[in-house]
Amino acid sequence: MIVLGVDPGSHVTGYGVVESGAGGTLRALAWGAIRAPRQAPVGERLKKIAVGLRAVISAHHPDTLAIEESFLAANPRTALILGMARGAVMLVGAEAGLAMREYAALLVKKTVAGYGHAGKDQLGLMVRHILALKQTPAPHDASDALAIAVTCLTLMRAERRMAR
């Protein structure tokens, strides 16, 4: 099973591709960030996100797309633009025929770091440990996306066990 985790943002969208192997071992296949210039119109930023994610999907053939749920932003404009970025990500996933799962940031942090209010550095270190990486993935958007993918695979494994 291969999961593409995505941490959507209108300027930086992190992605992480994680594979679940025999015995539940997890292996990071790829991670990074799709960057769009802040001064670019929103439509152009969304296009850049879509083109970048299509390339990741084409290269790694994930089965599932896991994305962070929306949160309430203090600034309504920020929340609206983030919603647009999430929509672009979900559209690309739907076009590719991927199953989709959404997870709250609190659940991702609790699943990966054991604490729902873990900081970005702590989450990155735990991702590094879980995936046996030589370095902590950078930028934080990429390590967050890997954490989302790890959460998805961990919870899917738990669901399968409970169904038995």
Accessible surface in RSA format (square Angstrom, percent):
REM  Atomic radii and reference values for relative SASA: ProtOr
REM  Chains: A
REM  Algorithm: Lee & Richards
REM  Probe-radius: 1.40
REM  Slices: 20
REM RES _ NUM      All-atoms   Total-Side   Main-Chain    Non-polar    All polar
REM                ABS   REL    ABS   REL    ABS   REL    ABS   REL    ABS   REL
RES MET A   1    89.00  46.1  51.89  34.3  37.11  88.4  57.13  48.6  31.87  42.2
RES ILE A   2    31.20  17.8  31.20  23.2   0.00   0.0  31.20  22.5   0.00   0.0
RES VAL A   3     0.00   0.0   0.00   0.0   0.00   0.0   0.00   0.0   0.00   0.0
RES LEU A   4     0.00   0.0   0.00   0.0   0.00   0.0   0.00   0.0   0.00   0.0
RES GLY A   5     0.00   0.0   0.00   N/A   0.00   0.0   0.00   0.0   0.00   0.0
RES VAL A   6     0.00   0.0   0.00   0.0   0.00   0.0   0.00   0.0   0.00   0.0
RES ASP A   7    17.61  12.3  17.22  17.1   0.39   0.9   0.40   0.9  17.21  17.2
RES PRO A   8    14.06  10.2   3.92   3.6  10.14  36.9   3.92   3.2  10.14  63.0
RES GLY A   9    14.16  17.5   0.00   N/A  14.16  17.5  13.95  38.3   0.21   0.5
RES SER A  10    16.87  14.3  11.76  15.7   5.12  11.8   0.92   2.0  15.95  22.3
RES HIS A  11    43.16  23.6  41.14  28.6   2.03   5.2  26.13  26.9  17.03  19.8
RES VAL A  12    36.93  24.3  30.77  27.9   6.16  14.8  30.77  26.7   6.16  16.7
RES THR A  13     0.25   0.2   0.00   0.0   0.25   0.6   0.00   0.0   0.25   0.4
RES GLY A  14     0.00   0.0   0.00   N/A   0.00   0.0   0.00   0.0   0.00   0.0
RES TYR A  15    37.60  17.6  37.60  21.4   0.00   0.0   4.52   3.4  33.08  40.8
RES GLY A  16     0.00   0.0   0.00   N/A   0.00   0.0   0.00   0.0   0.00   0.0
RES VAL A  17     0.00   0.0   0.00   0.0   0.00   0.0   0.00   0.0   0.00   0.0
RES VAL A  18     0.00   0.0   0.00   0.0   0.00   0.0   0.00   0.0   0.00   0.0
RES GLU A  19    46.09  26.5  45.82  34.7   0.27   0.6   4.81   9.3  41.27  33.7
RES SER A  20    23.80  20.1  13.07  17.4  10.74  24.7   3.24   6.9  20.57  28.8
RES GLY A  21    35.15  43.3   0.00   N/A  35.15  43.3  26.14  71.7   9.00  20.2
RES ALA A  22    97.31  89.5  69.66 107.5  27.65  62.9  82.03 115.5  15.28  40.5
RES GLY A  23    89.29 110.1   0.00   N/A  89.29 110.1  46.54 127.7  42.75  95.7
RES GLY A  24    19.72  24.3   0.00   N/A  19.72  24.3   7.13  19.6  12.59  28.2
RES THR A  25    90.62  64.5  83.22  84.4   7.40  17.6  75.11 100.9  15.51  23.5
RES LEU A  26    26.28  14.6   8.64   6.2  17.64  44.3   8.64   6.1  17.64  47.5
RES ARG A  27   141.84  59.6 140.89  71.8   0.95   2.3  61.77  84.4  80.07  48.5
RES ALA A  28    16.91  15.5   0.00   0.0  16.91  38.5   0.00   0.0  16.91  44.8
RES LEU A  29    51.39  28.6  21.88  15.7  29.51  74.2  25.09  17.6  26.30  70.8
RES ALA A  30    21.63  19.9  15.41  23.8   6.22  14.2  21.63  30.5   0.00   0.0
RES TRP A  31    92.50  37.1  70.84  34.3  21.66  50.9  56.87  30.3  35.64  57.8
RES GLY A  32    12.44  15.3   0.00   N/A  12.44  15.3  12.44  34.2   0.00   0.0
RES ALA A  33    29.38  27.0   1.85   2.9  27.53  62.6   1.85   2.6  27.53  72.9
RES ILE A  34    17.27   9.8  12.45   9.3   4.82  11.6  16.22  11.7   1.05   2.9
RES ARG A  35   131.11  55.0 124.28  63.4   6.83  16.3  58.61  80.1  72.50  43.9
RES ALA A  36     7.85   7.2   1.44   2.2   6.41  14.6   2.44   3.4   5.41  14.3
RES PRO A  37    68.67  50.0  55.88  50.9  12.79  46.5  67.91  56.1   0.76   4.8
RES ARG A  38   172.93  72.6 156.60  79.8  16.33  38.9  61.86  84.5 111.07  67.3
RES GLN A  39   159.12  89.0 123.94  90.6  35.18  83.8  73.26 155.9  85.86  65.1
RES ALA A  40    19.33  17.8  12.53  19.3   6.80  15.5  16.81  23.7   2.51   6.7
RES PRO A  41    91.89  67.0  80.24  73.1  11.65  42.3  91.88  75.9   0.01   0.1
RES VAL A  42    33.10  21.8  29.14  26.4   3.95   9.5  29.14  25.3   3.95  10.7
RES GLY A  43    48.76  60.1   0.00   N/A  48.76  60.1  36.16  99.2  12.59  28.2
RES GLU A  44    95.71  55.0  90.80  68.7   4.91  11.7  29.22  56.5  66.49  54.3
RES ARG A  45    15.23   6.4  14.61   7.4   0.62   1.5   1.02   1.4  14.21   8.6
RES LEU A  46    37.33  20.8  36.42  26.1   0.91   2.3  36.70  25.8   0.63   1.7
RES LYS A  47   127.20  62.1 120.24  73.8   6.97  16.6  73.99  66.6  53.21  56.7
RES LYS A  48   100.64  49.1  93.90  57.6   6.74  16.1  42.96  38.7  57.68  61.4
RES ILE A  49     1.94   1.1   1.94   1.4   0.00   0.0   1.94   1.4   0.00   0.0
RES ALA A  50    12.14  11.2  12.14  18.7   0.00   0.0  12.14  17.1   0.00   0.0
RES VAL A  51    85.13  56.0  81.67  73.9   3.47   8.3  82.79  71.9   2.34   6.4
RES GLY A  52    17.78  21.9   0.00   N/A  17.78  21.9  16.31  44.7   1.47   3.3
RES LEU A  53     0.00   0.0   0.00   0.0   0.00   0.0   0.00   0.0   0.00   0.0
RES ARG A  54   103.25  43.4  98.52  50.2   4.72  11.2  54.60  74.6  48.65  29.5
RES ALA A  55    61.54  56.6  49.50  76.4  12.03  27.4  57.34  80.8   4.20  11.1
RES VAL A  56    14.55   9.6  12.12  11.0   2.42   5.8  14.50  12.6   0.05   0.1
RES ILE A  57    19.69  11.2  19.64  14.6   0.06   0.1  19.64  14.1   0.06   0.2
RES SER A  58    76.06  64.3  62.08  82.9  13.98  32.2  30.78  65.5  45.29  63.4
RES ALA A  59    70.43  64.8  36.53  56.4  33.90  77.1  47.61  67.1  22.82  60.4
RES HIS A  60    48.96  26.8  41.00  28.5   7.96  20.4  26.53  27.3  22.43  26.1
RES HIS A  61   133.05  72.7 121.24  84.3  11.81  30.2  84.68  87.3  48.37  56.3
RES PRO A  62     7.90   5.8   0.12   0.1   7.78  28.3   0.12   0.1   7.78  48.4
RES ASP A  63    71.36  50.0  57.36  57.1  14.00  33.1  19.37  45.6  51.99  51.9
RES THR A  64     3.28   2.3   3.28   3.3   0.00   0.0   0.28   0.4   3.00   4.5
RES LEU A  65     0.00   0.0   0.00   0.0   0.00   0.0   0.00   0.0   0.00   0.0
RES ALA A  66     0.00   0.0   0.00   0.0   0.00   0.0   0.00   0.0   0.00   0.0
RES ILE A  67     0.00   0.0   0.00   0.0   0.00   0.0   0.00   0.0   0.00   0.0
RES GLU A  68    30.86  17.7  30.50  23.1   0.37   0.9   1.39   2.7  29.47  24.1
RES GLU A  69    72.85  41.8  68.82  52.1   4.02   9.6  11.73  22.7  61.12  49.9
RES SER A  70    69.77  59.0  45.98  61.4  23.79  54.8  37.21  79.2  32.56  45.6
RES PHE A  71   114.28  57.2  99.20  61.4  15.09  39.3 107.39  65.1   6.89  19.7
RES LEU A  72   181.13 100.9 155.40 111.2  25.73  64.7 156.12 109.6  25.01  67.3
RES ALA A  73    26.97  24.8   5.62   8.7  21.35  48.6   9.57  13.5  17.40  46.1
RES ALA A  74   113.78 104.6  69.05 106.6  44.73 101.7  81.68 115.0  32.10  85.0
RES ASN A  75    77.17  53.2  72.53  70.1   4.64  11.2  22.80  54.9  54.37  52.5
RES PRO A  76   108.85  79.3  98.91  90.2   9.94  36.1 104.79  86.5   4.06  25.2
RES ARG A  77   151.35  63.5 145.24  74.0   6.12  14.6  61.93  84.6  89.42  54.2
RES THR A  78    70.30  50.0  65.25  66.1   5.05  12.0  50.96  68.4  19.34  29.2
RES ALA A  79    37.23  34.2  27.28  42.1   9.94  22.6  28.87  40.7   8.36  22.1
RES LEU A  80   110.43  61.5 103.61  74.1   6.81  17.1 109.47  76.9   0.95   2.6
RES ILE A  81    16.23   9.2  16.23  12.1   0.00   0.0  16.23  11.7   0.00   0.0
RES LEU A  82    26.57  14.8  25.25  18.1   1.31   3.3  26.00  18.3   0.57   1.5
RES GLY A  83    33.50  41.3   0.00   N/A  33.50  41.3  23.71  65.1   9.79  21.9
RES MET A  84    74.78  38.7  63.70  42.2  11.08  26.4  64.75  55.0  10.03  13.3
RES ALA A  85     0.00   0.0   0.00   0.0   0.00   0.0   0.00   0.0   0.00   0.0
RES ARG A  86    25.80  10.8  25.80  13.2   0.00   0.0   2.26   3.1  23.54  14.3
RES GLY A  87    36.55  45.1   0.00   N/A  36.55  45.1  31.76  87.2   4.78  10.7
RES ALA A  88    14.49  13.3   7.42  11.5   7.07  16.1  12.52  17.6   1.97   5.2
RES VAL A  89     0.00   0.0   0.00   0.0   0.00   0.0   0.00   0.0   0.00   0.0
RES MET A  90    54.35  28.1  53.47  35.4   0.88   2.1  43.06  36.6  11.29  15.0
RES LEU A  91   103.33  57.5  98.24  70.3   5.09  12.8 102.53  72.0   0.81   2.2
RES VAL A  92     1.88   1.2   1.38   1.2   0.50   1.2   1.38   1.2   0.50   1.3
RES GLY A  93     0.00   0.0   0.00   N/A   0.00   0.0   0.00   0.0   0.00   0.0
RES ALA A  94    59.16  54.4  39.21  60.5  19.95  45.4  43.42  61.1  15.74  41.7
RES GLU A  95   103.31  59.3  62.60  47.4  40.71  96.9  44.51  86.1  58.79  48.0
RES ALA A  96    48.64  44.7  11.73  18.1  36.92  84.0  25.16  35.4  23.48  62.2
RES GLY A  97    66.39  81.9   0.00   N/A  66.39  81.9  34.77  95.4  31.63  70.8
RES LEU A  98    20.54  11.4   9.44   6.8  11.10  27.9   9.85   6.9  10.69  28.8
RES ALA A  99    60.53  55.7  46.04  71.0  14.49  33.0  57.82  81.4   2.71   7.2
RES MET A 100    64.73  33.5  32.59  21.6  32.14  76.5  31.41  26.7  33.32  44.1
RES ARG A 101    73.18  30.7  67.60  34.5   5.58  13.3  18.78  25.7  54.40  33.0
RES GLU A 102    76.68  44.0  56.10  42.4  20.58  49.0  11.15  21.6  65.53  53.5
RES TYR A 103    14.91   7.0  13.67   7.8   1.24   3.2  14.91  11.2   0.00   0.0
RES ALA A 104    39.50  36.3  36.77  56.8   2.73   6.2  37.95  53.4   1.56   4.1
RES ALA A 105    37.74  34.7  33.06  51.0   4.68  10.6  33.52  47.2   4.22  11.2
RES LEU A 106    96.94  54.0  93.06  66.6   3.88   9.8  94.22  66.2   2.72   7.3
RES LEU A 107    72.38  40.3  68.35  48.9   4.03  10.1  71.66  50.3   0.72   1.9
RES VAL A 108     3.71   2.4   3.71   3.4   0.00   0.0   3.71   3.2   0.00   0.0
RES LYS A 109    56.25  27.4  56.25  34.5   0.00   0.0  14.50  13.0  41.75  44.5
RES LYS A 110   128.85  62.9 123.14  75.6   5.71  13.6  66.47  59.8  62.38  66.4
RES THR A 111    42.95  30.5  10.66  10.8  32.28  76.9  15.43  20.7  27.52  41.6
RES VAL A 112     4.80   3.2   0.00   0.0   4.80  11.6   0.15   0.1   4.65  12.6
RES ALA A 113    17.51  16.1   0.00   0.0  17.51  39.8   1.15   1.6  16.37  43.4
RES GLY A 114    59.64  73.6   0.00   N/A  59.64  73.6  30.32  83.2  29.33  65.7
RES TYR A 115   122.05  57.0 119.91  68.2   2.14   5.6  85.58  64.3  36.47  45.0
RES GLY A 116    10.21  12.6   0.00   N/A  10.21  12.6   3.73  10.2   6.49  14.5
RES HIS A 117   131.39  71.8 111.38  77.4  20.01  51.2  68.58  70.7  62.81  73.1
RES ALA A 118     1.49   1.4   0.00   0.0   1.49   3.4   0.42   0.6   1.08   2.8
RES GLY A 119    41.64  51.4   0.00   N/A  41.64  51.4  36.03  98.9   5.61  12.6
RES LYS A 120   105.10  51.3  99.24  60.9   5.86  14.0  75.19  67.7  29.91  31.9
RES ASP A 121   100.23  70.2  95.33  94.9   4.89  11.6  35.80  84.3  64.42  64.2
RES GLN A 122    82.03  45.9  78.53  57.4   3.50   8.3  29.06  61.9  52.97  40.2
RES LEU A 123     5.36   3.0   5.36   3.8   0.00   0.0   5.36   3.8   0.00   0.0
RES GLY A 124     0.24   0.3   0.00   N/A   0.24   0.3   0.24   0.7   0.00   0.0
RES LEU A 125   101.41  56.5  96.97  69.4   4.43  11.1  97.19  68.3   4.22  11.3
RES MET A 126    61.79  32.0  61.79  40.9   0.00   0.0  31.45  26.7  30.34  40.2
RES VAL A 127     0.00   0.0   0.00   0.0   0.00   0.0   0.00   0.0   0.00   0.0
RES ARG A 128    89.22  37.5  88.64  45.2   0.58   1.4  10.38  14.2  78.85  47.8
RES HIS A 129   136.38  74.5 119.33  82.9  17.05  43.6  74.50  76.8  61.89  72.0
RES ILE A 130    59.55  33.9  36.34  27.1  23.21  55.9  41.86  30.1  17.69  48.0
RES LEU A 131     8.90   5.0   0.00   0.0   8.90  22.4   0.22   0.2   8.68  23.4
RES ALA A 132    91.25  83.9  58.28  89.9  32.97  75.0  68.26  96.1  22.98  60.9
RES LEU A 133    32.51  18.1  20.27  14.5  12.24  30.8  22.26  15.6  10.25  27.6
RES LYS A 134   190.38  92.9 170.22 104.4  20.15  48.0 120.23 108.2  70.15  74.7
RES GLN A 135   142.15  79.5 137.06 100.2   5.10  12.1  39.70  84.5 102.46  77.7
RES THR A 136    48.32  34.4  33.49  33.9  14.83  35.4  29.81  40.0  18.51  28.0
RES PRO A 137     6.70   4.9   0.00   0.0   6.70  24.3   2.65   2.2   4.05  25.2
RES ALA A 138    74.21  68.2  57.83  89.2  16.38  37.3  58.48  82.3  15.73  41.7
RES PRO A 139    39.73  29.0  33.43  30.5   6.29  22.9  39.62  32.7   0.10   0.6
RES HIS A 140    77.05  42.1  73.55  51.1   3.50   9.0  48.54  50.0  28.51  33.2
RES ASP A 141    38.79  27.2  38.57  38.4   0.22   0.5   0.39   0.9  38.40  38.3
RES ALA A 142     0.00   0.0   0.00   0.0   0.00   0.0   0.00   0.0   0.00   0.0
RES SER A 143     0.18   0.1   0.18   0.2   0.00   0.0   0.00   0.0   0.18   0.2
RES ASP A 144     9.86   6.9   9.69   9.6   0.17   0.4   5.07  11.9   4.80   4.8
RES ALA A 145     0.00   0.0   0.00   0.0   0.00   0.0   0.00   0.0   0.00   0.0
RES LEU A 146     0.00   0.0   0.00   0.0   0.00   0.0   0.00   0.0   0.00   0.0
RES ALA A 147     0.00   0.0   0.00   0.0   0.00   0.0   0.00   0.0   0.00   0.0
RES ILE A 148     0.45   0.3   0.45   0.3   0.00   0.0   0.45   0.3   0.00   0.0
RES ALA A 149     0.00   0.0   0.00   0.0   0.00   0.0   0.00   0.0   0.00   0.0
RES VAL A 150     3.51   2.3   3.51   3.2   0.00   0.0   3.51   3.0   0.00   0.0
RES THR A 151     0.00   0.0   0.00   0.0   0.00   0.0   0.00   0.0   0.00   0.0
RES CYS A 152     0.00   0.0   0.00   0.0   0.00   0.0   0.00   0.0   0.00   0.0
RES LEU A 153     7.19   4.0   4.76   3.4   2.43   6.1   4.80   3.4   2.39   6.4
RES THR A 154    39.85  28.3  38.75  39.3   1.10   2.6  33.94  45.6   5.90   8.9
RES LEU A 155    45.24  25.2  44.88  32.1   0.37   0.9  44.89  31.5   0.35   1.0
RES MET A 156    20.65  10.7  19.91  13.2   0.74   1.8  20.02  17.0   0.62   0.8
RES ARG A 157    55.66  23.4  55.61  28.3   0.05   0.1  19.24  26.3  36.42  22.1
RES ALA A 158    39.79  36.6  37.06  57.2   2.73   6.2  39.48  55.6   0.31   0.8
RES GLU A 159    84.82  48.7  77.98  59.0   6.84  16.3  45.24  87.5  39.59  32.3
RES ARG A 160   119.45  50.2 113.75  58.0   5.70  13.6  68.44  93.5  51.01  30.9
RES ARG A 161   147.53  61.9 135.04  68.8  12.49  29.7  38.02  52.0 109.51  66.4
RES MET A 162   164.18  85.0 131.50  87.0  32.68  77.8 113.85  96.8  50.33  66.7
RES ALA A 163    90.49  83.2  48.23  74.4  42.26  96.1  60.27  84.9  30.22  80.1
RES ARG A 164   219.12  92.0 154.20  78.6  64.92 154.6  92.73 126.7 126.39  76.6
END  Absolute sums over single chains surface
CHAIN  1 A     8495.2       6700.2       1795.0       5093.5       3401.7
END  Absolute sums over all chains
TOTAL          8495.2       6700.2       1795.0       5093.5       3401.7
